[in-house]
Amino acid sequence: MMTEPGVPYPDITAADGQTIIKIVNKTPQFQALTGIGLPQLEQQLIHAVPQADTDAVFITNARHKQALDLAYADILRAIASLRNKASGDIVAEDLRQCIAHLAEIVGEISSQAVLENIFKNFCVGK
């Protein structure tokens, strides 16, 4: 996680087995633009990454973590709605919200593109 002098770090708690490396940019010890401190950061990252577990997922951006948490909550809500036999409109809205949160990470995905893909690849409404 990187910040600048005088800017507080976001409030993030590491899960079991995770490491958070905090970096203050624009200091005598680290300057991303000029490369000062990059070799030391590289060594910290190498030691922080578990070597044996190649399936581990690393989220390196606080905004991405928040978007993933929100998307996960949307999916859980959609599943609960399905189990409770809620209207399709309610489930669809939860899924739209999930798509919107994931789009924040991977880039904009239109609802129309998702619907076209569903109708193209699945027998929905036929």
The 8 nearest C-alpha neighbors of each residue, nearest first, counted from 0:
[[1, 21, 20, 22, 19, 2, 59, 60],
 [2, 0, 22, 23, 21, 24, 3, 8],
 [1, 3, 23, 24, 6, 8, 22, 4],
 [2, 4, 24, 23, 6, 5, 25, 1],
 [5, 3, 6, 23, 2, 24, 25, 26],
 [4, 6, 3, 7, 2, 23, 8, 24],
 [7, 5, 3, 4, 2, 8, 23, 9],
 [8, 6, 5, 9, 2, 3, 4, 10],
 [7, 9, 2, 10, 6, 0, 1, 21],
 [10, 8, 11, 7, 61, 0, 2, 6],
 [9, 11, 8, 12, 7, 61, 13, 0],
 [12, 10, 9, 13, 61, 8, 19, 64],
 [13, 11, 14, 10, 19, 17, 18, 9],
 [14, 12, 17, 18, 19, 11, 15, 16],
 [13, 15, 17, 16, 12, 18, 11, 19],
 [16, 14, 17, 13, 18, 12, 19, 49],
 [15, 17, 14, 18, 13, 49, 47, 48],
 [18, 16, 14, 13, 15, 19, 47, 48],
 [19, 17, 13, 47, 20, 16, 14, 48],
 [18, 20, 21, 13, 17, 0, 12, 47],
 [21, 19, 0, 18, 22, 43, 44, 1],
 [20, 22, 0, 1, 19, 23, 8, 2],
 [23, 21, 1, 0, 24, 2, 20, 29],
 [22, 24, 2, 3, 1, 4, 26, 25],
 [25, 23, 3, 30, 29, 26, 2, 22],
 [26, 24, 30, 29, 3, 23, 27, 4],
 [25, 27, 29, 28, 24, 30, 23, 4],
 [26, 28, 29, 25, 30, 35, 36, 24],
 [29, 27, 26, 36, 35, 30, 25, 24],
 [30, 28, 36, 35, 26, 24, 27, 25],
 [29, 31, 25, 35, 24, 32, 33, 34],
 [32, 30, 34, 33, 29, 24, 35, 37],
 [31, 33, 30, 34, 35, 25, 24, 29],
 [32, 34, 30, 31, 35, 29, 36, 37],
 [35, 33, 31, 37, 32, 30, 36, 29],
 [34, 36, 30, 29, 37, 33, 31, 28],
 [37, 35, 29, 39, 38, 28, 34, 40],
 [36, 38, 40, 39, 34, 35, 41, 29],
 [39, 37, 41, 40, 36, 42, 35, 34],
 [40, 38, 42, 36, 41, 37, 43, 44],
 [41, 39, 37, 43, 42, 38, 44, 36],
 [40, 42, 38, 44, 39, 43, 37, 45],
 [41, 43, 45, 39, 40, 44, 46, 38],
 [44, 42, 40, 46, 41, 45, 47, 39],
 [43, 45, 47, 41, 42, 46, 40, 48],
 [44, 46, 42, 43, 47, 48, 41, 49],
 [47, 45, 43, 44, 48, 42, 49, 50],
 [46, 48, 44, 45, 43, 18, 49, 17],
 [49, 47, 45, 46, 50, 44, 18, 17],
 [50, 48, 51, 52, 47, 46, 53, 55],
 [49, 51, 52, 48, 53, 46, 45, 47],
 [50, 52, 49, 53, 54, 48, 55, 47],
 [53, 51, 54, 50, 55, 49, 48, 56],
 [52, 54, 55, 51, 50, 49, 56, 48],
 [55, 53, 52, 56, 51, 57, 49, 50],
 [56, 54, 53, 52, 57, 49, 48, 51],
 [57, 55, 54, 58, 53, 52, 59, 17],
 [58, 56, 59, 55, 17, 48, 60, 54],
 [57, 59, 60, 64, 56, 63, 61, 67],
 [58, 60, 57, 61, 0, 63, 64, 62],
 [59, 61, 63, 62, 58, 64, 0, 65],
 [62, 60, 64, 63, 65, 59, 9, 11],
 [61, 63, 65, 60, 64, 66, 104, 67],
 [64, 62, 66, 60, 61, 65, 104, 67],
 [65, 63, 61, 67, 66, 62, 68, 58],
 [64, 66, 68, 62, 63, 67, 69, 61],
 [67, 65, 63, 69, 100, 64, 68, 70],
 [68, 66, 70, 64, 69, 65, 71, 63],
 [69, 67, 65, 71, 66, 70, 64, 72],
 [68, 70, 72, 66, 71, 67, 65, 73],
 [71, 69, 97, 73, 67, 72, 68, 100],
 [70, 72, 74, 68, 73, 69, 67, 75],
 [71, 73, 69, 75, 70, 74, 76, 68],
 [74, 72, 70, 76, 93, 97, 71, 75],
 [73, 75, 77, 71, 76, 72, 78, 70],
 [74, 76, 72, 78, 77, 73, 79, 71],
 [77, 75, 79, 73, 74, 78, 80, 72],
 [76, 78, 90, 74, 80, 75, 93, 79],
 [77, 79, 81, 75, 80, 76, 74, 82],
 [80, 78, 76, 82, 81, 77, 83, 75],
 [81, 79, 77, 83, 85, 78, 82, 76],
 [80, 82, 84, 78, 83, 79, 85, 77],
 [81, 83, 79, 84, 80, 78, 85, 77],
 [84, 82, 80, 81, 85, 79, 78, 86],
 [83, 85, 81, 82, 80, 86, 87, 79],
 [86, 84, 80, 83, 81, 87, 89, 90],
 [87, 85, 88, 89, 84, 90, 80, 81],
 [86, 88, 90, 89, 91, 85, 81, 84],
 [89, 87, 91, 86, 90, 92, 85, 93],
 [88, 90, 92, 87, 91, 86, 93, 85],
 [89, 91, 77, 87, 93, 92, 88, 80],
 [92, 90, 88, 94, 89, 93, 87, 95],
 [91, 93, 95, 89, 94, 90, 88, 96],
 [94, 92, 96, 90, 73, 77, 91, 95],
 [93, 95, 97, 91, 96, 92, 98, 90],
 [96, 94, 92, 98, 97, 93, 91, 99],
 [95, 97, 99, 93, 94, 98, 92, 100],
 [98, 96, 70, 94, 100, 73, 95, 99],
 [99, 97, 95, 101, 96, 100, 102, 94],
 [98, 100, 102, 96, 97, 101, 95, 103],
 [101, 99, 66, 97, 103, 102, 98, 70],
 [100, 102, 98, 103, 104, 99, 97, 105],
 [103, 101, 107, 106, 99, 105, 104, 100],
 [104, 102, 101, 100, 106, 105, 99, 107],
 [105, 103, 102, 101, 106, 63, 66, 100],
 [106, 104, 102, 103, 101, 107, 108, 100],
 [105, 107, 102, 103, 104, 108, 101, 99],
 [106, 108, 102, 109, 103, 105, 99, 104],
 [109, 107, 102, 106, 110, 112, 98, 113],
 [108, 110, 111, 112, 107, 113, 99, 98],
 [111, 109, 113, 112, 114, 108, 95, 98],
 [110, 112, 114, 109, 113, 115, 108, 116],
 [113, 111, 115, 109, 110, 114, 116, 108],
 [114, 112, 116, 110, 111, 115, 117, 109],
 [113, 115, 117, 111, 116, 112, 110, 118],
 [116, 114, 112, 118, 113, 117, 119, 111],
 [115, 117, 119, 113, 114, 118, 120, 112],
 [118, 116, 114, 120, 119, 115, 121, 113],
 [117, 119, 115, 121, 116, 120, 123, 114],
 [120, 118, 116, 117, 115, 121, 122, 114],
 [121, 119, 117, 118, 116, 122, 115, 123],
 [120, 122, 118, 117, 123, 119, 116, 124],
 [123, 121, 125, 124, 118, 120, 119, 117],
 [124, 122, 125, 121, 118, 117, 120, 119],
 [123, 125, 122, 118, 121, 117, 119, 114],
 [124, 123, 122, 118, 121, 119, 120, 117]]
